[in-house]
């Protein structure tokens, strides 16, 4: 190829121009190549990435529809302003857990609203209302959170509303279930979880009651109770209510935060529901990434949808609000924080879907046909784009698509390596080394911060109230480490290529060879990023992970841009500098489809820090930070790999290092100086106050007030502000049956007031028949409590049976265990039984856990905790003094503010 004069042959890689080369003796003197890219251009691109990422997130997750009034929505539409009235009425009742007077009031309110809907319905629409009182039952789900547990319930009331055409025969035999729960945990009024869901359902039912005369299927609205105690409401409906037999599709509405967009995070197993939702939803919001995380157990939670799917054999959709997850089950799940437009978003989407589904003649099969069709069902891959468009395709199409991409990629790689020869193989190895070093550097820097932060910060999680702090605290070190690691690999690769080119391109001057080596190293690292995503796509495809579509997007789009603008057809040609347009085109679609999702996932992880510690004091303070640091480091390595490859020959290296260091320093400085508090009144730390009455010993019962937290960090500041003589430390661990407190605070001040010995539960051995098959009958009397947890030592007991005065609650059969214990969690209404007969069948070898000689610890056979929703005088006083940045936290395993403890030793 003939060269232009020296001045014209000069190439500036920053502008994306082409380098020139010549085969012949004149090349050494006539070619002048500069391997340098504009640092300003790279910095501008970084700014664009940050701005575009935030813009995508805002549009996809924070852009909500305008709330409609009843006049604007009309009789058949959905009005948020009407639904909000229901939320306000329910939250004004305060917390309404199972068994409370406030729950009775909430049920009465929903019942009256249902009666109004029936009264105002279209004359050709039949509205049936059933105040369903469930019998006692036992939930035997064994997966996830239910391992080692049996959840027992009694005296639960639900409201079931069925809407169908008066003159439609087929509608009586098929139904679509829409479900949510009225009850809350004891610590919150439950504006988000789930009064907002109940309000949406009431407004949907009102609108549906004016449409249903043309339906082919009826619509059942289930307002259940007992969900917060272990999905008991859904279980009782599926196992006891006659209408459950006609349900063909289940829709569950939930909340893991308050307001925002309610998105689908579980769908299936039949893809019919998600496919039809995608066709009609006005503001679609759905991500299979959330489903993969939820079903994998990474998110420690469960919803009624699990009951409908596993026990009822139903397919459907599971919606959840996930905005501001830090307030979940705390005092801040309140009406004042509910975003306008949140209910309108869910309501309009649901209304359009229900109208389509109720008019359909091909709903997926329910209980009767689930077992037959389950093996042939084809999972759906789904995700929304900017909350405007919905993409859904089935697994078989995904298999074909992924197989095609993987096969073509492998062919291209093999052909490229074959044509390039030995040097290409070695270059690939060194470029892969740069990727490995990138991961090591990114993880190393961010994890180091995670370890150090609890040592220097007032709180191990100083970013909870201001989530953007993680950008400086973790993302900046992760980016710096990623670039540093990749740059080391780049330098090694460049050195190898310079040595190789000195042998193969001896006709070029040393300066030119050095420039060519830089450009070739840049290309190899960019291509190594493609290989990284190819590996992830292959692994995801092998394990049929729905989120693999992300790997497809991050592989195909940059590869297409690279192939279109920068690929060279012959290894003999000298490399050209990567064009800036390649990066712009290659990253547009990936950032469009994933940047909003990434921010939402990170914010969710940050929010869960409030309730990260399941056994207070049993988890290192740095563990939550390490998980967050690893997550952010992975995001940086996966999404920045292409952009980082452009920096090595640019002038942006030093500015990048300085900027990340300043960002980290400023963020850390604000934390250390207390400029930004870790918690605020609206984003509170989870702190529980429990008046403990301990009657587990053989002595008289003793009592104390216990203070503990599921949020990482000590309680010294909180205890000092409360006063009351609290002592904090690990000197007084306590077993709460469903969890244990290894670090907490306690005080004995006035702890003997506010309870009576007659409230203490009893475990009375009625008979103990010893022999080869030892059987023991125990009377369990929970006295004033209808919410209790009983731990059974499975190292001693092989099986057991539980009965109340009227029926068998838990029958004999296989029982799972966790750490040698099976736990019975009971929750019931005011009329629930308080006396139970427990029959224990011991292992044939009798006691397997003997008392060690000289040990003062007596092995326990049974351990019982009974909860009473009552504040003693001292507890009430302490709660008034609780700092405003703290909140009680409730869940199915949490005790109320008064708890009694009783145990039975192995040596009866």
PyMOL commands that set and color helices and strands:
alter all, ss='L'
color gray80, all
select helices_A, chain A and resi 13-15+27-30+39-62+70-73+80-91+101-120+144-146+170-172+191-208+212-214+227-229+232-240+242-246+272-280+288-296+304-310+325-327+335-337+342-358+367-376+395-420+422-456+469-504+510-542+548-565+580-611+623-639+641-645+652-672+716-722+757-759+873-881
alter helices_A, ss='H'
color red, helices_A
select strands_A, chain A and resi 11-12+33-34+125-134+137-139+149-154+156-165+175-181+218-224+247-255+262-268+315-321+380-385+389-394+685-694+702-709+727-729+734-735+740-741+744-747+762-769+775-781+787-793+797-803+808-810+821-828+835-842+860-868+886-887+898-905
alter strands_A, ss='S'
color yellow, strands_A
deselect
rebuild
show_as cartoon
